[in-house]
Amino acid sequence: MRGRNFLFPLLLLWVSALLTLPRFSEAAGVRTVCLVSPALPWTFGPYQSQMHTLSLLLHARGFKVYFMIHVKANSMPAGLYRSWHEMQAVLPHMVPPPADYLGDHILGYIG
């Protein structure tokens, strides 16, 4: 139950951000979004799958897409990682994406 209590406010924040995002991003002429997920988008799980699908849809609509992995014990140092290769340098036990993974549209991973 404790996990659900944590995820509900995060879900509300995410939905409200998506509803207001077009207003702010289009006003500035930039369409950029950072999706927050509990794990890397190519790992198995319903949230990861949904976020990856959402990232593909947003990219198709012209958004620049970034990912931020949000977990309580995030061991990824702060910074912008342009590829999974850069992340693997600081997370040597990270599982690489599968060969058929569609991830070229993701501009970076924020630590």
Contacts in CASP RR format, 6 or more apart in sequence:
PFRMAT RR
TARGET T0000
AUTHOR 0000-0000-0000
METHOD contacts of the structure
MODEL  1
MRGRNFLFPLLLLWVSALLTLPRFSEAAGVRTVCLVSPALPWTFGPYQSQ
MHTLSLLLHARGFKVYFMIHVKANSMPAGLYRSWHEMQAVLPHMVPPPAD
YLGDHILGYIG
10 36 0 8 1.000
10 70 0 8 1.000
14 36 0 8 1.000
21 33 0 8 1.000
22 31 0 8 1.000
25 31 0 8 1.000
25 32 0 8 1.000
25 33 0 8 1.000
25 63 0 8 1.000
30 64 0 8 1.000
31 61 0 8 1.000
31 62 0 8 1.000
31 63 0 8 1.000
31 64 0 8 1.000
32 63 0 8 1.000
32 64 0 8 1.000
32 65 0 8 1.000
32 66 0 8 1.000
33 58 0 8 1.000
33 63 0 8 1.000
33 64 0 8 1.000
33 65 0 8 1.000
33 66 0 8 1.000
34 66 0 8 1.000
34 67 0 8 1.000
34 68 0 8 1.000
34 110 0 8 1.000
35 41 0 8 1.000
35 51 0 8 1.000
35 54 0 8 1.000
35 55 0 8 1.000
35 58 0 8 1.000
35 65 0 8 1.000
35 66 0 8 1.000
35 67 0 8 1.000
35 68 0 8 1.000
36 67 0 8 1.000
36 68 0 8 1.000
36 69 0 8 1.000
36 70 0 8 1.000
37 47 0 8 1.000
37 48 0 8 1.000
37 51 0 8 1.000
37 67 0 8 1.000
37 68 0 8 1.000
37 69 0 8 1.000
37 70 0 8 1.000
38 47 0 8 1.000
38 48 0 8 1.000
38 69 0 8 1.000
38 70 0 8 1.000
38 71 0 8 1.000
39 45 0 8 1.000
39 47 0 8 1.000
39 48 0 8 1.000
39 69 0 8 1.000
39 71 0 8 1.000
40 48 0 8 1.000
40 67 0 8 1.000
40 69 0 8 1.000
40 84 0 8 1.000
40 94 0 8 1.000
40 95 0 8 1.000
40 97 0 8 1.000
40 109 0 8 1.000
41 48 0 8 1.000
41 51 0 8 1.000
41 52 0 8 1.000
41 55 0 8 1.000
41 67 0 8 1.000
41 103 0 8 1.000
41 106 0 8 1.000
42 48 0 8 1.000
42 52 0 8 1.000
42 95 0 8 1.000
42 97 0 8 1.000
42 98 0 8 1.000
42 101 0 8 1.000
42 103 0 8 1.000
43 95 0 8 1.000
51 67 0 8 1.000
52 102 0 8 1.000
55 65 0 8 1.000
55 67 0 8 1.000
55 105 0 8 1.000
55 106 0 8 1.000
56 102 0 8 1.000
56 105 0 8 1.000
58 65 0 8 1.000
59 65 0 8 1.000
59 105 0 8 1.000
64 107 0 8 1.000
65 105 0 8 1.000
65 106 0 8 1.000
65 107 0 8 1.000
66 80 0 8 1.000
66 106 0 8 1.000
66 107 0 8 1.000
66 108 0 8 1.000
66 109 0 8 1.000
66 110 0 8 1.000
67 106 0 8 1.000
67 108 0 8 1.000
67 109 0 8 1.000
67 110 0 8 1.000
68 109 0 8 1.000
68 110 0 8 1.000
68 111 0 8 1.000
69 76 0 8 1.000
69 109 0 8 1.000
69 111 0 8 1.000
74 111 0 8 1.000
75 91 0 8 1.000
76 87 0 8 1.000
76 90 0 8 1.000
76 91 0 8 1.000
76 109 0 8 1.000
76 111 0 8 1.000
77 90 0 8 1.000
77 111 0 8 1.000
78 111 0 8 1.000
79 110 0 8 1.000
79 111 0 8 1.000
80 108 0 8 1.000
80 109 0 8 1.000
80 110 0 8 1.000
80 111 0 8 1.000
81 87 0 8 1.000
81 108 0 8 1.000
81 109 0 8 1.000
81 110 0 8 1.000
81 111 0 8 1.000
82 107 0 8 1.000
82 108 0 8 1.000
83 108 0 8 1.000
84 94 0 8 1.000
84 96 0 8 1.000
84 97 0 8 1.000
84 109 0 8 1.000
87 94 0 8 1.000
87 109 0 8 1.000
88 94 0 8 1.000
88 96 0 8 1.000
97 103 0 8 1.000
END
